[in-house]
């Protein structure tokens, strides 16, 4: 399987929002960057800006008159997320987040996609927001293992093969979701391992990662996803990485990623 595929048609990543550019290339957080922009402390090519525009990164961007030097390197890590952690910087209900488990040095890393609170498995994080966005919007294959409550009928198998549009795709979604409908693309592949005790175990391979997509897909057919674990993202897999542990990309994985960035003209 090729890891770094083309971006989905119509997506372009040639520009990045100014606050993201600042947070990636300096020690300022994105919120601090917002304040700097609002207060007129940022200039582009000699002109002070106070609005949230997009930049290519080739401009002369200054904060307090000092030129921002673009980072030429970036980092990506693989994290084996356990159940019971939020992929969020903080939670107003005081629940544990992935950043409580990761070293403090990764506090500014952003996740490449998400896994909900009850899901587990492979999660990628990077200190380059443009790269995170590009990978999220790509058609790189994601592999999951699931246990669902109920039987996988012929109707569901057909839906997995052909895809379909659901006007009401709220079963399996977060109670406060604003996304009501969803277009489910055909699965790349799926394997059903068997059923016992009213539960079915299966493996699925998809090329997108919409909001709680798999929970919504099976929820549409009144099947509840009991366990959901992502085991790979393209050629990146969990391997022997234990739960709650992390690792950096290997040299060969970085090489593949740089090829993807070059092929898709991603500036980071």
GIURJO-V728482 format. One record per run of one state. SS is the DSSP state (h for helix, s for strand, l for the rest). FROM is the first residue (numbers start at 0). LEN is the number of residues. Records with the same first field share a line. If there is no record, write none. Layout:
BEGIN
SS: FROM-LEN / FROM-LEN
END
This chain:
BEGIN
l: 0-6 / 7-8 / 25-4 / 38-3 / 44-2 / 49-4 / 55-5 / 63-2 / 67-8 / 81-4 / 86-10 / 101-2 / 106-3 / 112-7 / 126-2 / 136-1 / 138-3 / 149-4 / 162-1 / 166-15 / 184-4 / 196-2 / 206-6 / 220-3 / 233-2 / 237-8 / 248-2 / 263-5
s: 6-1 / 15-2 / 41-3 / 46-3 / 53-2 / 60-3 / 65-2 / 75-6 / 85-1 / 96-1 / 109-3 / 119-7 / 137-1 / 141-8 / 163-3 / 181-3 / 188-8 / 198-8 / 223-10 / 235-2 / 245-3
h: 17-8 / 29-9 / 97-4 / 103-3 / 128-8 / 153-9 / 212-8 / 250-13
END
